[in-house]
């Protein structure tokens, strides 16, 4: 599995998919409605949101237009509001981190989380 900075491609695809689902949900749009706006099947959109597909750049552009957000917004993981998703993503990052990354993560978290 190819990894980039401690994250596997699968993890990144899942984070992008979770971000798409979050934006869609925040806008009160169903998968069926969004898929219809994009001209794709709701099954394909569901697979994208679960990180199971490899959408093309054209699909991402169409998605951002259908959601009425900047393309970069789809790739902005720090804004995920669902605390359970955020916690799961943090745990996944920690699980895949090497020793040096864990040391740094510990220092950062220790500084942020004061008892």
Number of C-alpha atoms within 10 A of each C-alpha: 7 8 12 9 10 16 17 16 14 15 17 17 20 20 23 21 23 23 24 26 21 19 21 18 12 10 11 10 14 13 19 15 15 18 19 14 14 20 12 13 15 17 12 15 24 17 16 20 21 17 20 15 16 10 14 9 10 9 14 16 17 16 23 19 14 16 19 11 13 12 16 10 14 23 16 13 16 8 13 17 13 11 9 10 15 17 11 11 19 11 12 15 19 17 12 16 16 12 10 9 15 15 12 11 15 13 11 11 11 11 9 9 7 6 4
